[in-house]
Amino acid sequence: MDRIIRCECGFIARGDTDEAVIEEIREHMRDDHPALLEQVDTEDLRSWIEVE
Ligand SMILES: [Zn+2]
């Protein structure tokens, strides 16, 4: 099963593990939402994970 995090812009990060999908969404936010990235910590990102 994949872990996914849905970004508010419609981007969907996917990974095999929590750590992989968190890293994926961080890279996306670094490029597209740098201000938002500064406001969220790992626990916030973890709470956004859905299992598909
Ligand atoms: Zn986004």
mmCIF file of the protein (N, C-alpha, C, O) and its ligand, coordinates in Angstrom:
data_MODEL
# 
_entry.id   MODEL 
# 
loop_
_entity.id 
_entity.type 
_entity.pdbx_number_of_molecules 
1 polymer     1 
2 non-polymer 1 
# 
_entity_poly.entity_id                      1 
_entity_poly.type                           'polypeptide(L)' 
_entity_poly.nstd_linkage                   no 
_entity_poly.nstd_monomer                   no 
_entity_poly.pdbx_seq_one_letter_code       MDRIIRCECGFIARGDTDEAVIEEIREHMRDDHPALLEQVDTEDLRSWIEVE 
_entity_poly.pdbx_seq_one_letter_code_can   MDRIIRCECGFIARGDTDEAVIEEIREHMRDDHPALLEQVDTEDLRSWIEVE 
_entity_poly.pdbx_strand_id                 A 
# 
loop_
_entity_poly_seq.entity_id 
_entity_poly_seq.num 
_entity_poly_seq.mon_id 
_entity_poly_seq.hetero 
1 1  MET n 
1 2  ASP n 
1 3  ARG n 
1 4  ILE n 
1 5  ILE n 
1 6  ARG n 
1 7  CYS n 
1 8  GLU n 
1 9  CYS n 
1 10 GLY n 
1 11 PHE n 
1 12 ILE n 
1 13 ALA n 
1 14 ARG n 
1 15 GLY n 
1 16 ASP n 
1 17 THR n 
1 18 ASP n 
1 19 GLU n 
1 20 ALA n 
1 21 VAL n 
1 22 ILE n 
1 23 GLU n 
1 24 GLU n 
1 25 ILE n 
1 26 ARG n 
1 27 GLU n 
1 28 HIS n 
1 29 MET n 
1 30 ARG n 
1 31 ASP n 
1 32 ASP n 
1 33 HIS n 
1 34 PRO n 
1 35 ALA n 
1 36 LEU n 
1 37 LEU n 
1 38 GLU n 
1 39 GLN n 
1 40 VAL n 
1 41 ASP n 
1 42 THR n 
1 43 GLU n 
1 44 ASP n 
1 45 LEU n 
1 46 ARG n 
1 47 SER n 
1 48 TRP n 
1 49 ILE n 
1 50 GLU n 
1 51 VAL n 
1 52 GLU n 
# 
loop_
_struct_asym.id 
_struct_asym.entity_id 
A 1 
B 2 
# 
loop_
_chem_comp.id 
_chem_comp.type 
_chem_comp.mon_nstd_flag 
ALA 'L-peptide linking' y 
ARG 'L-peptide linking' y 
ASP 'L-peptide linking' y 
CYS 'L-peptide linking' y 
GLN 'L-peptide linking' y 
GLU 'L-peptide linking' y 
GLY 'peptide linking'   y 
HIS 'L-peptide linking' y 
ILE 'L-peptide linking' y 
LEU 'L-peptide linking' y 
MET 'L-peptide linking' y 
PHE 'L-peptide linking' y 
PRO 'L-peptide linking' y 
SER 'L-peptide linking' y 
THR 'L-peptide linking' y 
TRP 'L-peptide linking' y 
VAL 'L-peptide linking' y 
ZN  non-polymer         . 
# 
_pdbx_entity_nonpoly.entity_id   2 
_pdbx_entity_nonpoly.name        ? 
_pdbx_entity_nonpoly.comp_id     ZN 
# 
_pdbx_nonpoly_scheme.asym_id         B 
_pdbx_nonpoly_scheme.entity_id       2 
_pdbx_nonpoly_scheme.mon_id          ZN 
_pdbx_nonpoly_scheme.ndb_seq_num     1 
_pdbx_nonpoly_scheme.pdb_seq_num     101 
_pdbx_nonpoly_scheme.auth_seq_num    101 
_pdbx_nonpoly_scheme.pdb_mon_id      ZN 
_pdbx_nonpoly_scheme.auth_mon_id     ZN 
_pdbx_nonpoly_scheme.pdb_strand_id   A 
_pdbx_nonpoly_scheme.pdb_ins_code    . 
# 
loop_
_atom_site.group_PDB 
_atom_site.id 
_atom_site.type_symbol 
_atom_site.label_atom_id 
_atom_site.label_alt_id 
_atom_site.label_comp_id 
_atom_site.label_asym_id 
_atom_site.label_entity_id 
_atom_site.label_seq_id 
_atom_site.pdbx_PDB_ins_code 
_atom_site.Cartn_x 
_atom_site.Cartn_y 
_atom_site.Cartn_z 
_atom_site.occupancy 
_atom_site.B_iso_or_equiv 
_atom_site.pdbx_formal_charge 
_atom_site.auth_seq_id 
_atom_site.auth_comp_id 
_atom_site.auth_asym_id 
_atom_site.auth_atom_id 
_atom_site.pdbx_PDB_model_num 
ATOM   1   N  N  . MET A 1 1  ? 0.843  -1.201 0.000  1.00 0.00 ? 1   MET A N  1 
ATOM   2   C  CA . MET A 1 1  ? 0.000  0.000  0.000  1.00 0.00 ? 1   MET A CA 1 
ATOM   3   C  C  . MET A 1 1  ? 0.873  1.244  0.000  1.00 0.00 ? 1   MET A C  1 
ATOM   4   O  O  . MET A 1 1  ? 1.960  1.248  0.577  1.00 0.00 ? 1   MET A O  1 
ATOM   5   N  N  . ASP A 1 2  ? 0.400  2.286  -0.641 1.00 0.00 ? 2   ASP A N  1 
ATOM   6   C  CA . ASP A 1 2  ? 1.108  3.554  -0.674 1.00 0.00 ? 2   ASP A CA 1 
ATOM   7   C  C  . ASP A 1 2  ? 0.624  4.476  0.428  1.00 0.00 ? 2   ASP A C  1 
ATOM   8   O  O  . ASP A 1 2  ? -0.548 4.464  0.805  1.00 0.00 ? 2   ASP A O  1 
ATOM   9   N  N  . ARG A 1 3  ? 1.531  5.256  0.925  1.00 0.00 ? 3   ARG A N  1 
ATOM   10  C  CA . ARG A 1 3  ? 1.147  6.406  1.733  1.00 0.00 ? 3   ARG A CA 1 
ATOM   11  C  C  . ARG A 1 3  ? 1.059  7.602  0.798  1.00 0.00 ? 3   ARG A C  1 
ATOM   12  O  O  . ARG A 1 3  ? 1.889  7.759  -0.097 1.00 0.00 ? 3   ARG A O  1 
ATOM   13  N  N  . ILE A 1 4  ? 0.060  8.438  1.006  1.00 0.00 ? 4   ILE A N  1 
ATOM   14  C  CA . ILE A 1 4  ? -0.048 9.653  0.208  1.00 0.00 ? 4   ILE A CA 1 
ATOM   15  C  C  . ILE A 1 4  ? -0.294 10.854 1.126  1.00 0.00 ? 4   ILE A C  1 
ATOM   16  O  O  . ILE A 1 4  ? -0.868 10.731 2.209  1.00 0.00 ? 4   ILE A O  1 
ATOM   17  N  N  . ILE A 1 5  ? 0.159  12.013 0.654  1.00 0.00 ? 5   ILE A N  1 
ATOM   18  C  CA . ILE A 1 5  ? -0.204 13.287 1.285  1.00 0.00 ? 5   ILE A CA 1 
ATOM   19  C  C  . ILE A 1 5  ? -0.718 14.187 0.172  1.00 0.00 ? 5   ILE A C  1 
ATOM   20  O  O  . ILE A 1 5  ? -0.037 14.419 -0.826 1.00 0.00 ? 5   ILE A O  1 
ATOM   21  N  N  . ARG A 1 6  ? -1.937 14.690 0.364  1.00 0.00 ? 6   ARG A N  1 
ATOM   22  C  CA . ARG A 1 6  ? -2.528 15.597 -0.617 1.00 0.00 ? 6   ARG A CA 1 
ATOM   23  C  C  . ARG A 1 6  ? -2.184 17.026 -0.245 1.00 0.00 ? 6   ARG A C  1 
ATOM   24  O  O  . ARG A 1 6  ? -2.510 17.498 0.844  1.00 0.00 ? 6   ARG A O  1 
ATOM   25  N  N  . CYS A 1 7  ? -1.520 17.705 -1.166 1.00 0.00 ? 7   CYS A N  1 
ATOM   26  C  CA . CYS A 1 7  ? -1.223 19.120 -0.950 1.00 0.00 ? 7   CYS A CA 1 
ATOM   27  C  C  . CYS A 1 7  ? -2.465 19.939 -1.274 1.00 0.00 ? 7   CYS A C  1 
ATOM   28  O  O  . CYS A 1 7  ? -3.326 19.512 -2.043 1.00 0.00 ? 7   CYS A O  1 
ATOM   29  N  N  . GLU A 1 8  ? -2.543 21.128 -0.671 1.00 0.00 ? 8   GLU A N  1 
ATOM   30  C  CA . GLU A 1 8  ? -3.683 22.010 -0.912 1.00 0.00 ? 8   GLU A CA 1 
ATOM   31  C  C  . GLU A 1 8  ? -3.775 22.443 -2.377 1.00 0.00 ? 8   GLU A C  1 
ATOM   32  O  O  . GLU A 1 8  ? -4.849 22.837 -2.829 1.00 0.00 ? 8   GLU A O  1 
ATOM   33  N  N  . CYS A 1 9  ? -2.676 22.377 -3.123 1.00 0.00 ? 9   CYS A N  1 
ATOM   34  C  CA . CYS A 1 9  ? -2.677 22.806 -4.523 1.00 0.00 ? 9   CYS A CA 1 
ATOM   35  C  C  . CYS A 1 9  ? -3.108 21.690 -5.469 1.00 0.00 ? 9   CYS A C  1 
ATOM   36  O  O  . CYS A 1 9  ? -3.273 21.918 -6.667 1.00 0.00 ? 9   CYS A O  1 
ATOM   37  N  N  . GLY A 1 10 ? -3.292 20.472 -4.928 1.00 0.00 ? 10  GLY A N  1 
ATOM   38  C  CA . GLY A 1 10 ? -3.690 19.365 -5.784 1.00 0.00 ? 10  GLY A CA 1 
ATOM   39  C  C  . GLY A 1 10 ? -2.581 18.354 -6.017 1.00 0.00 ? 10  GLY A C  1 
ATOM   40  O  O  . GLY A 1 10 ? -2.834 17.247 -6.493 1.00 0.00 ? 10  GLY A O  1 
ATOM   41  N  N  . PHE A 1 11 ? -1.358 18.729 -5.684 1.00 0.00 ? 11  PHE A N  1 
ATOM   42  C  CA . PHE A 1 11 ? -0.235 17.794 -5.793 1.00 0.00 ? 11  PHE A CA 1 
ATOM   43  C  C  . PHE A 1 11 ? -0.432 16.636 -4.815 1.00 0.00 ? 11  PHE A C  1 
ATOM   44  O  O  . PHE A 1 11 ? -0.886 16.842 -3.689 1.00 0.00 ? 11  PHE A O  1 
ATOM   45  N  N  . ILE A 1 12 ? -0.094 15.433 -5.241 1.00 0.00 ? 12  ILE A N  1 
ATOM   46  C  CA . ILE A 1 12 ? -0.175 14.277 -4.350 1.00 0.00 ? 12  ILE A CA 1 
ATOM   47  C  C  . ILE A 1 12 ? 1.209  13.642 -4.253 1.00 0.00 ? 12  ILE A C  1 
ATOM   48  O  O  . ILE A 1 12 ? 1.768  13.184 -5.249 1.00 0.00 ? 12  ILE A O  1 
ATOM   49  N  N  . ALA A 1 13 ? 1.753  13.623 -3.034 1.00 0.00 ? 13  ALA A N  1 
ATOM   50  C  CA . ALA A 1 13 ? 3.027  12.947 -2.779 1.00 0.00 ? 13  ALA A CA 1 
ATOM   51  C  C  . ALA A 1 13 ? 2.731  11.494 -2.432 1.00 0.00 ? 13  ALA A C  1 
ATOM   52  O  O  . ALA A 1 13 ? 1.760  11.194 -1.737 1.00 0.00 ? 13  ALA A O  1 
ATOM   53  N  N  . ARG A 1 14 ? 3.587  10.590 -2.928 1.00 0.00 ? 14  ARG A N  1 
ATOM   54  C  CA . ARG A 1 14 ? 3.416  9.162  -2.654 1.00 0.00 ? 14  ARG A CA 1 
ATOM   55  C  C  . ARG A 1 14 ? 4.714  8.552  -2.164 1.00 0.00 ? 14  ARG A C  1 
ATOM   56  O  O  . ARG A 1 14 ? 5.801  8.961  -2.571 1.00 0.00 ? 14  ARG A O  1 
ATOM   57  N  N  . GLY A 1 15 ? 4.590  7.573  -1.290 1.00 0.00 ? 15  GLY A N  1 
ATOM   58  C  CA . GLY A 1 15 ? 5.775  6.854  -0.848 1.00 0.00 ? 15  GLY A CA 1 
ATOM   59  C  C  . GLY A 1 15 ? 5.398  5.529  -0.213 1.00 0.00 ? 15  GLY A C  1 
ATOM   60  O  O  . GLY A 1 15 ? 4.244  5.294  0.145  1.00 0.00 ? 15  GLY A O  1 
ATOM   61  N  N  . ASP A 1 16 ? 6.401  4.666  -0.083 1.00 0.00 ? 16  ASP A N  1 
ATOM   62  C  CA . ASP A 1 16 ? 6.175  3.347  0.521  1.00 0.00 ? 16  ASP A CA 1 
ATOM   63  C  C  . ASP A 1 16 ? 6.110  3.414  2.043  1.00 0.00 ? 16  ASP A C  1 
ATOM   64  O  O  . ASP A 1 16 ? 5.500  2.564  2.691  1.00 0.00 ? 16  ASP A O  1 
ATOM   65  N  N  . THR A 1 17 ? 6.755  4.445  2.603  1.00 0.00 ? 17  THR A N  1 
ATOM   66  C  CA . THR A 1 17 ? 6.822  4.575  4.060  1.00 0.00 ? 17  THR A CA 1 
ATOM   67  C  C  . THR A 1 17 ? 6.445  5.999  4.451  1.00 0.00 ? 17  THR A C  1 
ATOM   68  O  O  . THR A 1 17 ? 6.416  6.901  3.613  1.00 0.00 ? 17  THR A O  1 
ATOM   69  N  N  . ASP A 1 18 ? 6.156  6.185  5.735  1.00 0.00 ? 18  ASP A N  1 
ATOM   70  C  CA . ASP A 1 18 ? 5.865  7.531  6.234  1.00 0.00 ? 18  ASP A CA 1 
ATOM   71  C  C  . ASP A 1 18 ? 7.011  8.486  5.900  1.00 0.00 ? 18  ASP A C  1 
ATOM   72  O  O  . ASP A 1 18 ? 6.794  9.608  5.442  1.00 0.00 ? 18  ASP A O  1 
ATOM   73  N  N  . GLU A 1 19 ? 8.245  8.010  6.143  1.00 0.00 ? 19  GLU A N  1 
ATOM   74  C  CA . GLU A 1 19 ? 9.403  8.863  5.926  1.00 0.00 ? 19  GLU A CA 1 
ATOM   75  C  C  . GLU A 1 19 ? 9.540  9.253  4.452  1.00 0.00 ? 19  GLU A C  1 
ATOM   76  O  O  . GLU A 1 19 ? 9.886  10.391 4.134  1.00 0.00 ? 19  GLU A O  1 
ATOM   77  N  N  . ALA A 1 20 ? 9.269  8.307  3.562  1.00 0.00 ? 20  ALA A N  1 
ATOM   78  C  CA . ALA A 1 20 ? 9.409  8.576  2.132  1.00 0.00 ? 20  ALA A CA 1 
ATOM   79  C  C  . ALA A 1 20 ? 8.385  9.603  1.659  1.00 0.00 ? 20  ALA A C  1 
ATOM   80  O  O  . ALA A 1 20 ? 8.716  10.498 0.882  1.00 0.00 ? 20  ALA A O  1 
ATOM   81  N  N  . VAL A 1 21 ? 7.143  9.478  2.126  1.00 0.00 ? 21  VAL A N  1 
ATOM   82  C  CA . VAL A 1 21 ? 6.120  10.416 1.654  1.00 0.00 ? 21  VAL A CA 1 
ATOM   83  C  C  . VAL A 1 21 ? 6.321  11.791 2.291  1.00 0.00 ? 21  VAL A C  1 
ATOM   84  O  O  . VAL A 1 21 ? 6.020  12.808 1.666  1.00 0.00 ? 21  VAL A O  1 
ATOM   85  N  N  . ILE A 1 22 ? 6.821  11.832 3.513  1.00 0.00 ? 22  ILE A N  1 
ATOM   86  C  CA . ILE A 1 22 ? 7.125  13.121 4.144  1.00 0.00 ? 22  ILE A CA 1 
ATOM   87  C  C  . ILE A 1 22 ? 8.254  13.814 3.392  1.00 0.00 ? 22  ILE A C  1 
ATOM   88  O  O  . ILE A 1 22 ? 8.208  15.024 3.172  1.00 0.00 ? 22  ILE A O  1 
ATOM   89  N  N  . GLU A 1 23 ? 9.261  13.050 3.000  1.00 0.00 ? 23  GLU A N  1 
ATOM   90  C  CA . GLU A 1 23 ? 10.360 13.630 2.234  1.00 0.00 ? 23  GLU A CA 1 
ATOM   91  C  C  . GLU A 1 23 ? 9.861  14.155 0.884  1.00 0.00 ? 23  GLU A C  1 
ATOM   92  O  O  . GLU A 1 23 ? 10.293 15.213 0.425  1.00 0.00 ? 23  GLU A O  1 
ATOM   93  N  N  . GLU A 1 24 ? 8.963  13.420 0.262  1.00 0.00 ? 24  GLU A N  1 
ATOM   94  C  CA . GLU A 1 24 ? 8.400  13.817 -1.034 1.00 0.00 ? 24  GLU A CA 1 
ATOM   95  C  C  . GLU A 1 24 ? 7.616  15.126 -0.920 1.00 0.00 ? 24  GLU A C  1 
ATOM   96  O  O  . GLU A 1 24 ? 7.789  16.027 -1.740 1.00 0.00 ? 24  GLU A O  1 
ATOM   97  N  N  . ILE A 1 25 ? 6.760  15.230 0.091  1.00 0.00 ? 25  ILE A N  1 
ATOM   98  C  CA . ILE A 1 25 ? 5.963  16.459 0.230  1.00 0.00 ? 25  ILE A CA 1 
ATOM   99  C  C  . ILE A 1 25 ? 6.856  17.623 0.630  1.00 0.00 ? 25  ILE A C  1 
ATOM   100 O  O  . ILE A 1 25 ? 6.596  18.760 0.237  1.00 0.00 ? 25  ILE A O  1 
ATOM   101 N  N  . ARG A 1 26 ? 7.908  17.360 1.407  1.00 0.00 ? 26  ARG A N  1 
ATOM   102 C  CA . ARG A 1 26 ? 8.848  18.436 1.762  1.00 0.00 ? 26  ARG A CA 1 
ATOM   103 C  C  . ARG A 1 26 ? 9.525  18.999 0.515  1.00 0.00 ? 26  ARG A C  1 
ATOM   104 O  O  . ARG A 1 26 ? 9.677  20.212 0.375  1.00 0.00 ? 26  ARG A O  1 
ATOM   105 N  N  . GLU A 1 27 ? 9.928  18.115 -0.382 1.00 0.00 ? 27  GLU A N  1 
ATOM   106 C  CA . GLU A 1 27 ? 10.585 18.578 -1.609 1.00 0.00 ? 27  GLU A CA 1 
ATOM   107 C  C  . GLU A 1 27 ? 9.634  19.408 -2.456 1.00 0.00 ? 27  GLU A C  1 
ATOM   108 O  O  . GLU A 1 27 ? 10.019 20.427 -3.028 1.00 0.00 ? 27  GLU A O  1 
ATOM   109 N  N  . HIS A 1 28 ? 8.372  18.953 -2.529 1.00 0.00 ? 28  HIS A N  1 
ATOM   110 C  CA . HIS A 1 28 ? 7.364  19.704 -3.276 1.00 0.00 ? 28  HIS A CA 1 
ATOM   111 C  C  . HIS A 1 28 ? 7.145  21.079 -2.641 1.00 0.00 ? 28  HIS A C  1 
ATOM   112 O  O  . HIS A 1 28 ? 7.113  22.089 -3.343 1.00 0.00 ? 28  HIS A O  1 
ATOM   113 N  N  . MET A 1 29 ? 6.994  21.117 -1.324 1.00 0.00 ? 29  MET A N  1 
ATOM   114 C  CA . MET A 1 29 ? 6.728  22.386 -0.637 1.00 0.00 ? 29  MET A CA 1 
ATOM   115 C  C  . MET A 1 29 ? 7.922  23.323 -0.719 1.00 0.00 ? 29  MET A C  1 
ATOM   116 O  O  . MET A 1 29 ? 7.756  24.541 -0.784 1.00 0.00 ? 29  MET A O  1 
ATOM   117 N  N  . ARG A 1 30 ? 9.137  22.754 -0.716 1.00 0.00 ? 30  ARG A N  1 
ATOM   118 C  CA . ARG A 1 30 ? 10.343 23.579 -0.845 1.00 0.00 ? 30  ARG A CA 1 
ATOM   119 C  C  . ARG A 1 30 ? 10.318 24.333 -2.173 1.00 0.00 ? 30  ARG A C  1 
ATOM   120 O  O  . ARG A 1 30 ? 10.733 25.490 -2.248 1.00 0.00 ? 30  ARG A O  1 
ATOM   121 N  N  . ASP A 1 31 ? 9.830  23.669 -3.214 1.00 0.00 ? 31  ASP A N  1 
ATOM   122 C  CA . ASP A 1 31 ? 9.765  24.284 -4.539 1.00 0.00 ? 31  ASP A CA 1 
ATOM   123 C  C  . ASP A 1 31 ? 8.577  25.233 -4.677 1.00 0.00 ? 31  ASP A C  1 
ATOM   124 O  O  . ASP A 1 31 ? 8.720  26.339 -5.199 1.00 0.00 ? 31  ASP A O  1 
ATOM   125 N  N  . ASP A 1 32 ? 7.394  24.796 -4.204 1.00 0.00 ? 32  ASP A N  1 
ATOM   126 C  CA . ASP A 1 32 ? 6.153  25.518 -4.513 1.00 0.00 ? 32  ASP A CA 1 
ATOM   127 C  C  . ASP A 1 32 ? 5.597  26.336 -3.362 1.00 0.00 ? 32  ASP A C  1 
ATOM   128 O  O  . ASP A 1 32 ? 4.908  27.330 -3.595 1.00 0.00 ? 32  ASP A O  1 
ATOM   129 N  N  . HIS A 1 33 ? 5.877  25.945 -2.127 1.00 0.00 ? 33  HIS A N  1 
ATOM   130 C  CA . HIS A 1 33 ? 5.268  26.624 -0.967 1.00 0.00 ? 33  HIS A CA 1 
ATOM   131 C  C  . HIS A 1 33 ? 6.301  26.818 0.148  1.00 0.00 ? 33  HIS A C  1 
ATOM   132 O  O  . HIS A 1 33 ? 6.104  26.324 1.258  1.00 0.00 ? 33  HIS A O  1 
ATOM   133 N  N  . PRO A 1 34 ? 7.383  27.521 -0.130 1.00 0.00 ? 34  PRO A N  1 
ATOM   134 C  CA . PRO A 1 34 ? 8.437  27.641 0.893  1.00 0.00 ? 34  PRO A CA 1 
ATOM   135 C  C  . PRO A 1 34 ? 7.946  28.286 2.186  1.00 0.00 ? 34  PRO A C  1 
ATOM   136 O  O  . PRO A 1 34 ? 8.432  27.939 3.262  1.00 0.00 ? 34  PRO A O  1 
ATOM   137 N  N  . ALA A 1 35 ? 6.989  29.222 2.106  1.00 0.00 ? 35  ALA A N  1 
ATOM   138 C  CA . ALA A 1 35 ? 6.481  29.860 3.325  1.00 0.00 ? 35  ALA A CA 1 
ATOM   139 C  C  . ALA A 1 35 ? 5.708  28.853 4.169  1.00 0.00 ? 35  ALA A C  1 
ATOM   140 O  O  . ALA A 1 35 ? 5.819  28.846 5.395  1.00 0.00 ? 35  ALA A O  1 
ATOM   141 N  N  . LEU A 1 36 ? 4.927  28.006 3.509  1.00 0.00 ? 36  LEU A N  1 
ATOM   142 C  CA . LEU A 1 36 ? 4.142  26.986 4.220  1.00 0.00 ? 36  LEU A CA 1 
ATOM   143 C  C  . LEU A 1 36 ? 5.067  25.963 4.879  1.00 0.00 ? 36  LEU A C  1 
ATOM   144 O  O  . LEU A 1 36 ? 4.806  25.503 5.991  1.00 0.00 ? 36  LEU A O  1 
ATOM   145 N  N  . LEU A 1 37 ? 6.140  25.615 4.188  1.00 0.00 ? 37  LEU A N  1 
ATOM   146 C  CA . LEU A 1 37 ? 7.059  24.614 4.726  1.00 0.00 ? 37  LEU A CA 1 
ATOM   147 C  C  . LEU A 1 37 ? 7.624  25.054 6.078  1.00 0.00 ? 37  LEU A C  1 
ATOM   148 O  O  . LEU A 1 37 ? 7.868  24.226 6.955  1.00 0.00 ? 37  LEU A O  1 
ATOM   149 N  N  . GLU A 1 38 ? 7.828  26.358 6.238  1.00 0.00 ? 38  GLU A N  1 
ATOM   150 C  CA . GLU A 1 38 ? 8.379  26.859 7.504  1.00 0.00 ? 38  GLU A CA 1 
ATOM   151 C  C  . GLU A 1 38 ? 7.380  26.755 8.649  1.00 0.00 ? 38  GLU A C  1 
ATOM   152 O  O  . GLU A 1 38 ? 7.771  26.789 9.816  1.00 0.00 ? 38  GLU A O  1 
ATOM   153 N  N  . GLN A 1 39 ? 6.097  26.631 8.331  1.00 0.00 ? 39  GLN A N  1 
ATOM   154 C  CA . GLN A 1 39 ? 5.062  26.635 9.368  1.00 0.00 ? 39  GLN A CA 1 
ATOM   155 C  C  . GLN A 1 39 ? 4.691  25.242 9.848  1.00 0.00 ? 39  GLN A C  1 
ATOM   156 O  O  . GLN A 1 39 ? 4.014  25.107 10.867 1.00 0.00 ? 39  GLN A O  1 
ATOM   157 N  N  . VAL A 1 40 ? 5.114  24.211 9.147  1.00 0.00 ? 40  VAL A N  1 
ATOM   158 C  CA . VAL A 1 40 ? 4.708  22.865 9.524  1.00 0.00 ? 40  VAL A CA 1 
ATOM   159 C  C  . VAL A 1 40 ? 5.918  22.059 9.995  1.00 0.00 ? 40  VAL A C  1 
ATOM   160 O  O  . VAL A 1 40 ? 7.018  22.207 9.463  1.00 0.00 ? 40  VAL A O  1 
ATOM   161 N  N  . ASP A 1 41 ? 5.705  21.217 10.985 1.00 0.00 ? 41  ASP A N  1 
ATOM   162 C  CA . ASP A 1 41 ? 6.778  20.338 11.424 1.00 0.00 ? 41  ASP A CA 1 
ATOM   163 C  C  . ASP A 1 41 ? 6.442  18.891 11.024 1.00 0.00 ? 41  ASP A C  1 
ATOM   164 O  O  . ASP A 1 41 ? 5.407  18.611 10.420 1.00 0.00 ? 41  ASP A O  1 
ATOM   165 N  N  . THR A 1 42 ? 7.351  18.000 11.382 1.00 0.00 ? 42  THR A N  1 
ATOM   166 C  CA . THR A 1 42 ? 7.186  16.615 10.943 1.00 0.00 ? 42  THR A CA 1 
ATOM   167 C  C  . THR A 1 42 ? 5.878  16.003 11.448 1.00 0.00 ? 42  THR A C  1 
ATOM   168 O  O  . THR A 1 42 ? 5.242  15.220 10.743 1.00 0.00 ? 42  THR A O  1 
ATOM   169 N  N  . GLU A 1 43 ? 5.480  16.364 12.672 1.00 0.00 ? 43  GLU A N  1 
ATOM   170 C  CA . GLU A 1 43 ? 4.236  15.797 13.213 1.00 0.00 ? 43  GLU A CA 1 
ATOM   171 C  C  . GLU A 1 43 ? 3.020  16.262 12.429 1.00 0.00 ? 43  GLU A C  1 
ATOM   172 O  O  . GLU A 1 43 ? 2.075  15.497 12.232 1.00 0.00 ? 43  GLU A O  1 
ATOM   173 N  N  . ASP A 1 44 ? 3.037  17.523 11.975 1.00 0.00 ? 44  ASP A N  1 
ATOM   174 C  CA . ASP A 1 44 ? 1.943  18.014 11.131 1.00 0.00 ? 44  ASP A CA 1 
ATOM   175 C  C  . ASP A 1 44 ? 1.880  17.205 9.843  1.00 0.00 ? 44  ASP A C  1 
ATOM   176 O  O  . ASP A 1 44 ? 0.813  16.753 9.428  1.00 0.00 ? 44  ASP A O  1 
ATOM   177 N  N  . LEU A 1 45 ? 3.048  17.030 9.217  1.00 0.00 ? 45  LEU A N  1 
ATOM   178 C  CA . LEU A 1 45 ? 3.085  16.288 7.952  1.00 0.00 ? 45  LEU A CA 1 
ATOM   179 C  C  . LEU A 1 45 ? 2.612  14.857 8.157  1.00 0.00 ? 45  LEU A C  1 
ATOM   180 O  O  . LEU A 1 45 ? 1.892  14.304 7.327  1.00 0.00 ? 45  LEU A O  1 
ATOM   181 N  N  . ARG A 1 46 ? 3.029  14.260 9.282  1.00 0.00 ? 46  ARG A N  1 
ATOM   182 C  CA . ARG A 1 46 ? 2.646  12.883 9.560  1.00 0.00 ? 46  ARG A CA 1 
ATOM   183 C  C  . ARG A 1 46 ? 1.119  12.763 9.706  1.00 0.00 ? 46  ARG A C  1 
ATOM   184 O  O  . ARG A 1 46 ? 0.529  11.759 9.308  1.00 0.00 ? 46  ARG A O  1 
ATOM   185 N  N  . SER A 1 47 ? 0.496  13.787 10.274 1.00 0.00 ? 47  SER A N  1 
ATOM   186 C  CA . SER A 1 47 ? -0.949 13.751 10.489 1.00 0.00 ? 47  SER A CA 1 
ATOM   187 C  C  . SER A 1 47 ? -1.725 13.871 9.183  1.00 0.00 ? 47  SER A C  1 
ATOM   188 O  O  . SER A 1 47 ? -2.918 13.573 9.139  1.00 0.00 ? 47  SER A O  1 
ATOM   189 N  N  . TRP A 1 48 ? -1.055 14.304 8.124  1.00 0.00 ? 48  TRP A N  1 
ATOM   190 C  CA . TRP A 1 48 ? -1.709 14.464 6.821  1.00 0.00 ? 48  TRP A CA 1 
ATOM   191 C  C  . TRP A 1 48 ? -1.666 13.170 6.000  1.00 0.00 ? 48  TRP A C  1 
ATOM   192 O  O  . TRP A 1 48 ? -2.327 13.073 4.967  1.00 0.00 ? 48  TRP A O  1 
ATOM   193 N  N  . ILE A 1 49 ? -0.903 12.193 6.448  1.00 0.00 ? 49  ILE A N  1 
ATOM   194 C  CA . ILE A 1 49 ? -0.717 10.969 5.651  1.00 0.00 ? 49  ILE A CA 1 
ATOM   195 C  C  . ILE A 1 49 ? -2.016 10.169 5.572  1.00 0.00 ? 49  ILE A C  1 
ATOM   196 O  O  . ILE A 1 49 ? -2.711 9.973  6.568  1.00 0.00 ? 49  ILE A O  1 
ATOM   197 N  N  . GLU A 1 50 ? -2.316 9.717  4.365  1.00 0.00 ? 50  GLU A N  1 
ATOM   198 C  CA . GLU A 1 50 ? -3.417 8.789  4.169  1.00 0.00 ? 50  GLU A CA 1 
ATOM   199 C  C  . GLU A 1 50 ? -2.822 7.513  3.562  1.00 0.00 ? 50  GLU A C  1 
ATOM   200 O  O  . GLU A 1 50 ? -1.847 7.571  2.813  1.00 0.00 ? 50  GLU A O  1 
ATOM   201 N  N  . VAL A 1 51 ? -3.408 6.382  3.889  1.00 0.00 ? 51  VAL A N  1 
ATOM   202 C  CA . VAL A 1 51 ? -2.946 5.113  3.325  1.00 0.00 ? 51  VAL A CA 1 
ATOM   203 C  C  . VAL A 1 51 ? -3.931 4.709  2.248  1.00 0.00 ? 51  VAL A C  1 
ATOM   204 O  O  . VAL A 1 51 ? -5.142 4.667  2.465  1.00 0.00 ? 51  VAL A O  1 
ATOM   205 N  N  . GLU A 1 52 ? -3.376 4.408  1.068  1.00 0.00 ? 52  GLU A N  1 
ATOM   206 C  CA . GLU A 1 52 ? -4.242 4.100  -0.076 1.00 0.00 ? 52  GLU A CA 1 
ATOM   207 C  C  . GLU A 1 52 ? -4.057 2.670  -0.498 1.00 0.00 ? 52  GLU A C  1 
ATOM   208 O  O  . GLU A 1 52 ? -4.699 2.218  -1.446 1.00 0.00 ? 52  GLU A O  1 
HETATM 209 ZN ZN . ZN  B 2 .  ? 1.391  22.085 -3.344 1.00 0.00 2 101 ZN  A ZN 1 
# 
